[in-house]
Amino acid sequence: MNRHCFAITLVGSFALGTGCGSSAISDTVATTGTEASGSPSASPVSGRPCTPANTSMAPADGLIADFADVDSKGIEISGGIITWAAPKAVNPAAPTYTTSGGALTITVNLSPTSTPQFVGALVYFNNCIDASAFSGVQFTLNGSLSGCQMGYATGDVAHQDMTFGSTYATGPAGAYAPQTRIAADALTSTSRTIKVPFASYDNPGSPTTAIDPTKLIFTQWQFTVPVAPEDDGGIETCTGSVTIDDVRFYR
């Protein structure tokens, strides 16, 4: 398990601590905001704790995003979509995404380097979200990926570095959310429903405390590119396109 992790400033006031997943999650075969804008901020700010005034209850049906609406990107909970790359806040190797066709499609294309690379995409929330009535997050997934590993994380305020700009982050330096690896065989042309319980993950994150479902601030999909071999033989570029839809809390 690779535990190299970085805290990075992203877009506007949102920052993210990234980590690396380990073994694969189980998957179940089933049918089952607005885009961020602005420039990365270099000025750290103090995180604000979640309070009743800045906390919203999760929708009764659990829907986070179906990516269907053109104007809001189909994000049910007020927030947005951003992509990122660590350790740099701005990196041309960050994934690209589209919500055309009523789904979130993330495309990656990275060559291995002398250090691991961590990139991803996330749906962030403008307020703290209380999803304590639910057990976890599910989403549908299809596509293909080679040369890298994919993982998922649900983030709360305690697993977000408070010194890097996220409005509600309260975590220590280097904090990142618990992560769960998505099995390679979960990525096929057939859409599958992936369920990730709040209390179940492969990499416990930092700090190694449980996610607090009353203080959630994002859902995230991460891609980890391993180090290039020293002999330069057999280097495989991380390439792929994955489509995510119907992101929701489940009971």
C-alpha positions in Angstrom: 0.0 0.0 0.0 1.5 3.4 -1.0 0.9 5.9 1.7 2.5 9.0 0.0 -0.1 11.7 0.4 -0.3 15.4 -0.3 -2.4 18.3 0.7 -3.1 20.6 -2.2 -4.9 23.8 -2.9 -7.3 23.4 -5.8 -9.9 25.8 -7.1 -11.3 28.8 -5.3 -11.6 28.0 -1.6 -11.6 24.2 -1.9 -8.6 22.1 -1.0 -8.1 18.4 -0.8 -5.9 15.9 0.9 -5.1 13.0 -1.3 -4.0 9.5 -0.5 -3.7 6.0 -2.0 -6.1 3.2 -1.9 -5.2 -0.5 -1.4 -7.2 -3.6 -1.9 -10.4 -3.7 -4.0 -13.9 -3.1 -3.0 -16.8 -5.4 -3.8 -19.2 -4.4 -6.5 -22.8 -5.3 -7.3 -24.0 -5.7 -10.9 -27.2 -3.7 -11.2 -29.2 -1.3 -13.3 -29.7 0.6 -10.8 -24.1 22.6 -8.9 -22.4 24.0 -10.9 -18.9 23.7 -12.3 -16.2 25.2 -10.2 -14.3 28.2 -11.5 -11.5 30.5 -10.4 -7.8 30.2 -9.6 -5.9 28.2 -7.0 -5.4 30.1 -3.8 -1.9 30.3 -2.3 -3.2 31.8 1.0 -4.1 29.2 3.7 -7.2 29.9 5.7 -8.6 28.5 9.0 -11.3 25.9 8.6 -14.7 26.6 10.0 -16.5 23.8 11.9 -19.8 22.5 10.7 -22.7 24.1 12.6 -26.5 23.9 12.2 -26.3 27.2 10.2 -24.0 25.8 7.6 -25.1 22.1 7.6 -27.7 20.8 5.1 -29.5 17.5 5.5 -28.9 15.0 2.7 -31.9 14.7 0.3 -34.5 12.2 1.4 -33.9 10.1 -1.8 -30.2 10.3 -1.2 -29.4 11.8 -4.6 -26.1 13.7 -4.8 -25.8 14.0 -8.6 -27.3 12.5 -11.7 -25.5 14.9 -14.1 -28.6 15.3 -16.2 -29.2 19.1 -16.0 -27.2 21.2 -18.4 -27.0 24.3 -16.2 -26.3 22.7 -12.8 -24.4 19.7 -14.2 -27.1 17.7 -12.5 -25.7 18.1 -9.0 -28.6 17.8 -6.6 -26.6 19.0 -3.5 -25.3 22.6 -3.9 -21.7 22.3 -5.0 -19.6 21.6 -8.1 -17.2 19.4 -10.0 -13.4 19.8 -10.1 -10.4 17.8 -11.3 -7.0 17.9 -9.6 -3.4 16.6 -9.7 -1.0 16.2 -6.8 1.5 17.3 -5.6 1.0 20.4 -7.8 -2.2 22.5 -7.5 -2.2 23.1 -11.3 -0.9 20.3 -13.5 -1.6 19.7 -17.2 -1.8 16.0 -16.4 -5.0 16.4 -14.3 -8.0 14.4 -15.7 -10.5 16.0 -18.0 -14.2 15.5 -17.6 -17.6 16.1 -19.3 -21.2 15.8 -18.2 -22.6 15.5 -21.7 -25.0 12.7 -22.1 -26.3 12.9 -18.5 -23.3 11.3 -16.8 -19.8 12.2 -15.5 -17.1 10.9 -17.8 -13.5 11.2 -16.6 -10.6 10.8 -18.9 -7.0 10.2 -17.8 -3.7 10.1 -19.8 -0.5 10.1 -17.8 3.0 8.6 -18.3 4.8 7.1 -15.2 7.5 9.3 -13.6 10.1 8.8 -10.9 7.4 9.5 -8.2 3.8 8.2 -7.8 1.2 10.4 -9.3 -2.3 11.1 -7.8 -5.0 12.7 -9.8 -8.7 12.7 -9.7 -12.1 14.3 -9.9 -14.7 15.1 -7.2 -18.1 16.5 -6.5 -17.8 19.0 -3.7 -20.5 20.4 -1.4 -20.9 24.1 -0.7 -22.2 23.3 2.8 -21.5 20.5 5.3 -23.9 17.6 4.6 -25.5 15.5 7.3 -26.0 12.0 5.7 -26.3 10.2 9.1 -29.6 8.6 7.9 -27.6 6.7 5.3 -25.0 3.9 5.3 -22.7 5.1 2.5 -22.4 6.3 -1.1 -23.2 4.4 -4.3 -22.8 5.2 -7.9 -22.9 3.5 -11.3 -19.7 2.9 -13.1 -18.5 1.7 -16.5 -15.5 2.2 -18.8 -11.9 1.0 -19.1 -8.6 1.8 -17.4 -5.0 0.5 -17.8 -1.7 1.4 -16.3 -3.1 2.8 -13.0 -5.4 2.1 -10.2 -8.8 3.7 -9.3 -10.2 4.4 -5.9 -13.1 6.2 -4.2 -13.4 8.3 -1.1 -16.1 10.1 0.8 -14.6 13.1 2.6 -15.6 14.8 5.8 -14.1 17.9 7.5 -11.7 16.0 9.8 -10.0 14.3 6.9 -9.3 17.6 5.0 -6.2 19.7 5.7 -7.5 22.9 7.3 -4.4 24.9 6.2 -5.0 24.7 2.5 -8.2 26.6 1.9 -11.3 24.4 2.3 -13.9 26.4 4.0 -15.1 23.7 6.4 -11.9 21.7 6.8 -10.7 21.0 10.4 -8.1 18.3 9.8 -4.4 18.5 10.6 -1.6 19.0 8.0 -1.5 16.2 5.5 -5.0 15.0 6.3 -6.8 12.9 3.6 -10.0 10.9 3.5 -10.2 7.1 3.9 -10.1 5.4 0.5 -11.3 2.2 -1.1 -9.9 0.7 -4.3 -12.2 -0.1 -7.2 -11.5 -3.5 -8.5 -10.1 -3.6 -12.1 -12.9 -6.1 -13.1 -15.5 -3.6 -12.0 -14.7 -1.5 -15.1 -16.4 -3.0 -18.1 -18.7 -1.8 -20.8 -21.6 -2.9 -18.6 -22.7 -0.4 -16.0 -22.4 -1.6 -12.4 -23.5 -0.2 -9.1 -20.6 0.3 -6.6 -21.5 0.7 -3.0 -19.0 2.1 -0.5 -20.1 2.1 3.2 -19.0 5.0 5.3 -17.5 2.6 7.8 -15.6 0.4 5.3 -12.4 1.2 3.4 -9.0 -0.2 2.5 -6.8 2.8 3.4 -8.0 4.4 6.7 -6.7 7.8 5.6 -5.2 10.4 8.0 -6.1 10.8 10.7 -7.1 7.1 11.1 -10.5 7.9 12.5 -13.9 7.0 11.1 -15.7 9.3 8.6 -18.3 11.4 10.3 -21.5 11.2 8.1 -22.9 14.3 9.7 -20.0 16.4 8.4 -19.4 15.4 4.7 -17.9 17.8 2.2 -17.1 15.8 -1.0 -17.2 12.6 -3.0 -14.0 11.7 -4.9 -12.6 9.4 -7.6 -8.8 9.1 -7.6 -6.4 7.5 -10.1 -2.9 6.4 -8.8 -0.1 6.0 -11.3 2.8 3.9 -10.1 6.5 4.8 -10.3 8.2 4.1 -13.7 10.6 1.2 -13.6 14.3 2.1 -13.5 15.2 0.2 -16.6 12.4 2.1 -18.6 11.2 -1.3 -19.8 7.5 -2.1 -19.9 6.3 1.4 -19.1 2.6 1.5 -19.4 0.8 4.9 -19.7 -2.2 5.4 -17.5 -5.0 5.8 -19.9 -8.7 5.3 -19.6 -12.2 6.7 -19.6 -14.7 6.0 -16.9 -18.3 7.1 -16.7 -20.0 7.7 -13.4 -23.7 8.3 -12.8 -26.5 8.3 -10.2 -24.2 9.2 -7.3 -26.3 9.0 -4.1 -26.3 8.1 -0.4 -27.9 4.7 0.3 -29.5 3.3 3.4 
